[in-house]
Amino acid sequence: MCKLGLFIPVQRRFINPVPVSTTDRTDSLHSSFVPELVYFEPSALDYPKGKRIMEWVAAAGIPYRMTNSHNRITNLPGESELEQYKIAKRTLVVGIRKTLKFDQSKPSAEYAIPIATGCMGHCHYCYLQTTLGSKPYIRVYVNMDEIMQAAKGYIDERAPQNTRFEAACTSDPVGLEPITGSLRELIEFMADEEYGRLRFVTKFHYVDSLLDARHNGHTRVRFSVNSKYVIKHFEPATSRFEQRIEAAGKIARAGYPLGFIIAPIIWYEGWQEGYAELLSSLAAALPKDASAGLTFEMIQHRFTKTAKNVIERRYPKTKLEMDIDKRKYKWGRWGQGKYVYPDEQANALRMFISERIFEHFPDATIDYFT
């Protein structure tokens, strides 16, 4: 173990991470996110998951430091705010989740279950740009038994009603699964809970280690999908269009309840062709019976003034349209408004995409358009 603040020399920066789940899986996963710097809370090394991540980091020659708290990483390298932000998005912090009171996560679920915070993706529009503020680094929590025990308390309290947990409110856990194995643990925990249900959404395709997990139909996997144009221009460092669709097919054939979030829906020249291609590609990739039980959520692009300022500072060359004069102001439930498309544009987006959904998936459900 290194001393506080000491770097371990880099031997090899880009590698295929070794799975570190509690199932000791040795199958080869897709090449995925590898941090360029890792911080450990010392107490995280008292947990088996923390030890395994440390062993992987040391074997891979990834630089690491120790930190007293995963919430206070203040000495990141970088000479400017933008440089520090980019480094933070390639930094992993391994710690213990001490707060086990779960936030509400309506309408998606009753509660958010905290297994990670932060994301390695660089989606220009992401709400995490502002909600995580000065902490864009990626945090994973090793005390999964304690987190799952807290979830069981919520389940027992609401029984015999089902209690849904959203695992992707503040992160994309699939992008981290080759490192943590936490999703598989959570899926198999929920499989044994009569009234427990799990949901998560992802822009990544690293699902192979989940395909043979015991899920008992209690976990709904949702993929965040979009047109090729949107993915290319506004979702750097995420899985490609084709990779997500292929992964969705794997999840469907593994028997998981499946859903798609089309978000953010963006108005651009050629958007009809782009979203039509998206839905036809999904139909070609999924099993013929996938329409039954399939859910869609549709979210048009929106932004706040604060988000606009942050995005333009962090992605100064972005092509993301955020012209307030072209938008409609919509009040939010917490008293903060957002800029959305005018009604005519929003209705055109909703109608066109809804028609394509039911054309290809007549038995699917559209949960909402917002």
N, C-alpha and C positions, 0 to 999 in steps of 0.2 A: 504494500500500500504506500502511496506517495504522501509526502508531508503536505501541509496546507499550502496551496498556491503553487506547487511545483508541477511543471509539465513533464510528462513522459515523452521522449522523442518519438516522432512519427516514423513508423517503419513502412506502413502501407495505408493509403488513405481510402481507396475505394475497393471494397471487398463484398463478397456475399455473406451477410450475417448468418451466424449459426443460430438456429432456433433455440430459445432459452425457456420455453414453456415447461410447466411442471410435468408434462407428459414425456419429457426427454426424447422428443421426436428427432429423428436424424435425416428425414427426407429433405431433399434439396428444394428450397423455396426460390421464388423469383428474386433476382437482384433487386434490392430495395434500399430504403433510406439507411445511410450510414452517417452518424454524426461526425463532425470534425473536432469536437470538443465535448467532454462529458464531465459533469459535476456529480459528486455523490454526497449525500448526507451520511455522516459516519454511522448513524443508527440504521440506515438502509442496509448496511452490510451484515446486520444481525438476522436478516430474512433470507431464506433460500433464493428467492428471485433476485434480490440485490447482489448476492454472492455470484450467481450465475452471470448476471450482466457484467459485473466487475471482471470475472474470468474472461468473458468474451472481449471486453474492451482491452484488457491487458494483452491477450493473445493477438489481437488485431493491431496492436501498436497505436491505438487512438489516444491522443493526449487527454489526461484527466486531472481534475483538481478535487479538493474536498471543500464543502461549504457547510456552514452551520444551519442554513435554512434554504429550502427549495424556493421560497418566496422572495429571497433577497440575493439575487445574483447581480452584484454591482461592479465587478471588475472585468467585464467582457472586453476582449481586445477590440481595436478599431479606433481610428483617429477622428471619425465624424459620426454623427447620429445615423446616417444612412449605412455606413460601413458596419457599425455596431449592430444595426437591425439585421443586415444580411448574415452576419456571423451568428447572431442569436437564433436565427431560423435554422442554423446547422448545429445548434448546441442542444444536447440532451442533459436533463437534470433528473437524477434518480433519487427519490425521496419517499417519505412516509406521509400519507394523507391523514392529518390529525383531526380535521373537521369532518365528522361523520354525520352531520345533519344535512340532509340532501335538499337541494333547491327544487322548487316546483318546475315543471317543464311542460306546461299546457300550451297548445292543445295536443302536442305530440304524445305526451305521456304524463303520468302523475308526478314522477320525480326524475331528476337527472342523477345518474349514478357516476361518481367521479373516479374514473380509472386513469385518466390522463388529462393534461391541459396543454393547449398549444398544438400547432400543426406545422409540418415541414413544407406544405404547399405554399405557393405564392399567388393565390387568387386575389386579383386586384380589388375586388368588390367585397371581400369577406368581412363580416361584422366583427370578427376577432381582431381586426386591425385596431378597432377602438376599445372593445371590451377588455382586451388584455393589456392595452395601453403600453406601458414601458416594460412589459414582461412577455415579449414574443417568443422567448425560448420555450423548448418543449419539455414538459414535466411528465414523468411516469411514476406511479405509486406502487410500491412493492408489498404493502400490507393488504393484499387482496382478501385474505380470510376475514379481516376486521371489516372491510368494506362490504363483503357479502353478508356478514352477520348483521350489519346495520340494515342492509336491504331486507333481510328476513324479518327484522322487527317491523318495518313498514308493511310488509306483506301480511304478517300475522295481525297487525292492527286493523287492516281493511278487510280481511277475509270475512265472508266468502266472496267478496268482490275481487276481481282481478286487479292487480297493481302493475302498471306498466312503468318500465324504467328506460330512459333514453341515455345511451352511452356515448353519444357524439355531440353533446351540447357545446363543449369547449375544446374539442379535439377531433381528429379523425383516427380512431383506434385501429382501423385496419392497416393504416400506414405504419403503425408501430408494432403490429402483431408479430412479425418475424423476430423482433427484439424481446418483447415482453411475454407473449403467450397469454396475456390477461383476458382477451376476448374468449378464447376457448374455455378457460376456467369459468368465466361468467355464464357462457352459454350452457355448460353442463350443470352448473349450479341451478340455473333457472329451469332446466329440464326436469329437475326433481321437485320443484316447487309447484304445487297444484294451482296456486293462485298468483304465481309470479310470471311476468312476461318481460321480455327484453326487446329493445329496438335500437338500431344504430344505422347511420347513413355514412356512405364513404365515396370518395373520388378515386380510391385505389383498388387495385386488382389482386392484392396479396391474400387470397382466400383459400389457397390450397390446404393449409393446415386446419381449416374449419370444416372441410367437406365431410369428414368422417366423425365429426364431433356428435355426441348424443344431445340432440336439441329438443326432441319430443314435440316439435311444432310450436315451441314457446318463444322462439326468437324470430322476429321479422327483420330480414336484411334488406336495406334500401340503398340503392345506388343513386348518387347525384349525377345526372346525365345532362348533356347539352349538345348543341350542334358542334360540328367540327370547328366552325369559325370561332365560337365562344371559347372552346377549350384551347385552341391555338393561341388566341390573343390575350385571354384574361385568366387562364388557369395554369401558369407555369409550375413545373415541379409536381404535377399530378399525373395519374395514369392517362394514357391516350384513349380516345374515343373507342377504338377497336378493343383495347384491353379491358375496359369497363364492361362492354357488352359481352365479351367472352366470359368474364368472371360472373356476370349475372346469369348466364346460361348454366354455369357450373353450380351456382347456388340453387337455381331452380331444380336442377336434376338431383341435387342432394336433399330435396324435400323441404327446404326452408320456406316459410311464407316469404313472399318477395314483394318489393315495392320500388317505385322510382320517384325521385324528386327531380323535377325539371326546374332548375333554378341556377342562377337567375335567368328568367326569360328576357332576352335582350332584343330590342328592335334595331335591326341593321338592314342594309340593302341585301336582299336575298334571304331574309329570315324564313320565309315560307318554305323555300327549297331545303334549307338547313334543318328545320324541325321535322319536315316530312321525311327526310332521309333518316333522321334519328329514329322515328317511330317504325319505319319500315325495316331498319337494321335490327331493332330490338325484336320485331316479330320474326325475323328470319333466324335469329339466334336462340330464341326460347323454345322450349318444348311446346307441342301443339295444345296441350291442356293448361298452359300457364295462365291463360286469361282468367280462369276461375280463382278468385281470391286475390288477384293482382290489384295493387293500389297505386294511385298516382297522386302526387302533391305538386301543385304548380305555384311558383312564386315569381312575380315579375321583378325586374331590377328596381331597387330603391336605394336611396342613400340619404344620410343626414349631412348638414353643413360640416359637422366635426369630421365625419368619415371622409368627405370630399377633400378636406384640407390634409388629412393624414395620408390618404391614398396618393394625392398629387405630390406630396413630399417624398413618399417612399417609392413611388413608381412614376417618376417625372415624365417618362415617355409613353405612358399608358394611352391607349386609344379609347378607353372607356368614356362614353358620353355622360357627362354630369352637368349639363347646362340647366341651371335652375329655371331659366325663362321658358324652357321647353317642357317643364314638368308640372305636375299637380301636387299641392301640399296636402298630405294626409296625416291627421293626428293619430298618434299611437296610443296604446292602452296605458302607458306609463307617463303620459303627458308630454312626450317628446315626439315631434312630428318628423315625417320622412317625405322625400320627394319621389313620387311614383309617376308612371305614364298617365297622360290625360285619358279620360274615360274612353274616347274613341279608339285610341291605340290599344289600351288595356283590353277592351272588349274584342277587338280584332285578334289579338294574341290568344285570348282565352277561347274564342270560338274555333279558330283554325286548329289549334293544338288539340282541343277536346274532340273535334271531329276526327282527327287522325288517330287519336287514342282508340276511340270506339270503332273505327274502321278496322283496325288491326286486332283489338282486344275487346270484343263486344261484351264480355262478362266482367270487365274490370270496373273498379270504382275510382272515381276522382274524389278524393277527400276534401279538397278545397282549392280555390284559386285566390291568391291574395296579392 
